[in-house]
């Protein structure tokens, strides 16, 4: 089916905030949420697992939609990967 869960971390807990069908919709949902929650001009970072193609699409979408580049890009380790799956992509930012 290609369903991708959209997960946030609040107060130390993971919460599912929605689902998207396919990488394209998941990426646009992540970027839209970042735009609506992140204070303009504040820094953000990108995270990724083994899905390099989706990560490159996320980087491109962020470059087009956000006014500054990410301050860092991190590949997740095994502890996060075992909980999220190997194809994780995400945006880290403060609200």
N, C-alpha and C positions, 0 to 999 in steps of 0.2 A: 504493500500500500504506500510505502514511502513516507509514513508519518514521522515527523520529527518533533519530540517534546521541546518546549521552550521552558527553560528552568532559570529561576533566579535564586539568589542566596540572600536571605533577610534574617537578621538576628541569629546568625550561625546555623540556620536551617535551610535546606533546599526545598523549594516550592515550585510545582509545575504551574506555570501561568498561562499555558496554552499549547496548542499543537499546530503544526504547519505541514502541509503535504508537499514534500520535495525540498531540495536545497534552495532553490530560487525563492520560494515563499518564506522559508525559514530565515534566510539571510535578510530579506526585506523586512520581515517582522522584527528581527534583532536590531537592525539599524533604526527603524521607526521608533522602537521602544527607547533606544539610546538617545535619540533626538528629543523625545518627549520628557525623559527623566533627567538627563545630564544637564548640568548648568553649562551654558554656552562658554566656550573657551577653556573649560577644564580638561585635564589630560584623560586619556584612556589608553588601554592596552588591548591587544588581541591575543587569543589563545587558540590552539589547534591541536589536533591529534594526528591521525594518519591520512586524513582526507585533504591532500594538498590542493586539489582542484577547487574544492569548496572554500578552502582558506583563501586562495587567490581571489575568488569571487567576492568574499567578505572584505578583503583588503581594498579591492576596487570600489565596492559599494560605499565603504567608509570614506575613502578618499573623495568620492563624489559628493557625499552628503554632509560630512563634518568639516568644519573649517580648519582643523589642524590634523597633522598626521599622528599616528599612535606613538607613544613614548617608548613602547617595547612590544615585542612579539615573543610569546612563550609557547614552547611545545609542552603539553601536559605530561606528567610522569605517570607511572603505573598506578599509583594510589588513586588519582583522579580518574584515569582511564578505566580502571576496573569498575568504577561506579557510574561512569557516563557512557562507556563504550568507546571504541577506538577512533571513531570519526567525529569527535567533538570539535566544534568551532564556537567561539564566543567573543564577547566584548566585555572587558572589565572597566568599570567606572564607578565613581561615587555620585550619589544623588544628593 
